[in-house]
Amino acid sequence: MFRAIRTRLAVLYAGLFAVALGLVALTLYFVVHATVERQVRSELVASATVFDRLWKARSHELGNAAAVLSRDFGFRAAVATGDRRTAESALDNLRARLGIDVAFIVGVDGKVTGLADPKLSGDAARLWPALDQGETRGVATLGGVPRQLVAAPVMAPALTGWVVFASNLDQRQMHALENLSAIPIEASVLPASRVEDPAVRGGAPGRVTTPEGPAVALARPLPSLGGGEGAVLLLRYPVARAMAAYLPLQLAMALTGLVGLILLIAASWRLSLTITRPISALDEAARRMEQGETVAVAVATDDEIGRLARSFNAMAAGIAERERRISQLAFNDSLTGLPNRAFFRRHLDIELAQAAHRRRTLVLLSLDLDNFKAVNDTLGHPTGDALLCAVGARLKAGVGEALVARLGGDEFTIVAAAEAADAGRMAQRLLAALSEPVEVDGQVLDVAASIGVAIAPQDGADSDTLLKNADLALYQAKEAGRGTYRFFEARMNAEAQARRTLETDLRRALAAGELELHYQPLIALGTGRIASFEALLRWNHPTRGLVSPLEFIPVAEETGLIVPIGEWVVQEACRAARAWPEEVRVAVNVSSVQFRRGGLGATILQALAASGLEPRRLEVEITESLFLETSDTTLATLHSLREMGVKIALDDFGTGYSSLSYLQSFPFDKIKIDRSFVERLDGGPGAGAIVQAIIALAAALGMETTAEGIETEAQRAAVQRLGCTLGQGFLFSRPVHAAAALALLGAGQRESRAA
Amino acid sequence: MLACASPAFAAEVSVEVRTQSGAPVRDAVVSLYPGGRPAPLPAGRRSYEIAQRNIQFSPFVQVVPVGSIVAFPNFDAVRHHVYSFSAAKRFELKLYAKEQNRTVLFDRPGAVPLGCNIHDNMSAFIKVTDTAFSAKTDANGRVSFAGVPPGMTVARVWHPYLRAPGNEVELRWTFGAGRAAEQVRVALRPPPPRAAAY
């Protein structure tokens, strides 16, 4: 109900004051009421006493008049002799003289004479027994009206009757009584039967209810003459009239209370405002702070609230400072000071939304340094870091308004609100800027980068798609020979999609048993017998059929799937070789990734142990590319394998970045001459010379040689003539299943034996 | 005893008047009417006296036969003004002094209340009777009659304060020869206030 503090305070104070005031007013009312009632009661008793005295005085007056008349000799003579006219005239004379209301004579025989109003004669005649009993004073009802009666016997000389004087107890008489009272009472004389209220019958003042409201009343029974229905003097004082005197006091009280209440409400409202206004300000400030605004409240006072405001300001400043530092940490790359990936993602989302809103295009450049890893590896990380900082600075200088962020490693990205045409120019400008040599720690480094460009909205309306497509374009740029840039094309996306599908399928393939090994024999050219088998991986895809290793091996290498697959290959090959004659070896291809990811040595050891194959019967074939990124651990692994007895062969020798220095860097057991040389043996003497040279070199280094891809008898004869020890190719056998390989062994060995 | 007729057979009658509470009533006048008729009065005038002494009449009640003359001698040093407005005799003896005597003839039966216009306290009654058997009770409330003829007799009992019309009650008795005793119970009013204590 009262949610605001100031309302609660105001209501509380006003309520307390009202209650206190109400109690005072109530007490005052009761005290006044009790006082007034007590006063009225005592006044009524006093008035009753006054009335008694008035009554007696009146009685006395009437009695004197009656006595005077009853003793008048002439009157007595008239009454006694039955001279009615004389008697009546005398009566009337005195009545008029003294202002008596009613006068008459009751004869000793009960006859009533001298009554002016004949209607009263019945009531008058009924007085006789009482008069006869000697009663002379009291109230009797004549004509339905209670009257004060005084009788005097007429002795003539014996009792001949009574002179009776009656005085009306009417309003006039009562007014006289009322005027004598200190308070304006209402007096009336009523027949006793009409005063029924028991509260006043006891003779003490009591409460009665009248048509005009409650009243304090006192009933005083009056002596009756003739024993008829008695009469009662009823003195009344309406409470309302008694209280009327105090009405101004009550009004003043009420007015004072009302004014006080208004003042109090106003004052407490003001007071609570001074308390709650700063609290409201704090409340508002806290709300704004919650919404992320930087706030400070004015410190107006030095009291608790002032201190609270000061503390609040300190707290708000602290929070703002921490927030700034956290956001700096969260959104900036600590190395280059450029915005980081998180900030970039946020920024990109915002920019995309704005671009969409304004129907403008947005350019996203994804930039990657070429051969940064070589710098890191050869010159050390501090130099690499310094190079990254330098590149960051150049990029920042080169893009102007656009945002440059470092996503990690040597990946940078630039977001600019620009047209597609500008994007190409920007990419060129950046590449040009980076092509200038960079001096780091006194060394001059040549830097090159590749850039992928994606343009929103056509290349992606959301940041994920746009970024992915820029990366695809970057990948294309790298493929295209580095140091250049490529725009994203939808085709790239399709290729990427196919690769992703392939990857998913490949993950499943190993567990589903879709992979299998085929074996191609290597023939000792001298004897024609099978010297070993090269284990070749085949993927029997459930829907696509056989998938070329050329297609899935790169994917396996990129995703790291090559590690579990390679593990399986070694184990499977070793297991198969156990079934072969002891002199027949098995060769497995090992990818550079397997070396890089580590654990290859352990994997091979495990496979040998599990199959029980002698290490000397296992050949590991590696390619020259391994040496492009070779490291000490790779060489150590190779050495340890070789020390165990495992043979190490260099595959596809003569292609790619072949370098004779590789032959020197590791003591290979065998060199496999690439099929391209063997193919060309038919063509001319050049190829033969190279093959001859390789064989001679290998022989000099104590290495065996294998000619790959022998398809014709001429090729076989040629390589044999040149001194090659082993041959491999369709001429001898295609790669076959393990069972077929076993059969081949049986047949081949028999055949050679037979030869 | 006004009459002493002595027929051959006569009764001696004793009457006792008492209040309802049994107190004897003095100064009650009992009158007998044998056969309902007044007993003839003896011939000749008789004189009676009601004195004024010590500002009071004396006696309080005086029974007189019709035709009697009553004297009102004043023995007081003050003057008196004796009067009566009674139906039986209306008279007024205006201011007369000591040793002055006034007489009044009472020629009709009835009760005559006497008052003094000067002294309200003075009160006396003359009972003028027309029958020979008429007398007032003594302090014991008793009165006796001799020679009352036997048979039915109407008796009237009067007293100044008797509570009855004319201050009188009427009874019927039947006597034989010899003694008879009757008792009458009457109600009395209190004496009227004398001292004018109004």
Contacts between the chains, C-beta under 8 A, distances in Angstrom:
chain1	res1	chain2	res2	distance
A	63	B	198	5.2
A	64	B	198	7.3
A	66	B	198	7.1
A	67	B	196	7.0
A	67	B	198	3.9
A	71	B	120	7.0
A	71	B	196	7.4
A	73	B	117	5.3
A	76	B	85	7.2
A	77	B	83	8.0
A	77	B	85	5.8
A	80	B	85	3.1
A	80	B	86	7.7
A	81	B	85	5.1
A	81	B	90	6.9
A	109	B	165	6.8
A	132	B	163	7.7
A	132	B	189	7.2
A	134	B	189	8.0
A	134	B	190	6.0
A	134	B	193	7.9
A	136	B	198	7.6
A	152	B	198	5.6
A	153	B	192	5.9
A	153	B	193	7.3
A	155	B	115	6.7
A	155	B	120	6.8
A	155	B	123	7.9
A	155	B	192	6.1
A	156	B	85	5.1
A	156	B	113	7.4
A	156	B	115	7.0
A	157	B	83	7.3
A	157	B	84	7.2
A	157	B	113	5.1
A	157	B	114	6.2
A	157	B	115	2.2
A	157	B	116	7.5
A	157	B	120	7.9
A	157	B	122	7.7
A	157	B	123	5.7
A	158	B	113	3.4
A	158	B	115	7.7
A	158	B	123	7.4
A	158	B	125	7.3
A	158	B	160	6.5
A	158	B	192	7.7
A	159	B	189	8.0
A	159	B	192	5.2
A	160	B	85	7.7
